[in-house]
Amino acid sequence: MYLDYIRERQPGKYVIQEEHGFCVYSFTDDDTAVYIEEIYVKPEFRKSGLSHSLRSQVEEIARQKGCITLLGTVVPSCRGATTSIKVLLGNGLKLLSAENDLIWFFKEL
């Protein structure tokens, strides 16, 4: 139901949904970057490669659209932030900036 809400109420956001997880993403106004806003995988399917698969699908869509950058964020005050940061760094993203309660990461496509 959450993904139906995203599709209906937040134009410009896109969703890839699998049986055990999903990814919400959007593009910058100039279409040079794709921003992965959320990736969620059910706890029992984490470390299965599903989050990697979701990210790879978004990267492929972005490349076909002509994007040159992948963006991601972590809210350090959220539960699981350390794990999220490790995953982003492990997938080749680099620190872009840290402002207020938001850390931005990027990767060239």
Secondary structure, DSSP 8 states (H G I E B T S, - for coil): -HHHHHHHHSTTEEEEEETTEEEEEEE-TTSSEEEEEEEEE-GGGTTTTHHHHHHHHHHHHHHHHT--EEEEEE-TTSTTHHHHHHHHHHTT-EEEEEETTEEEEEEE-
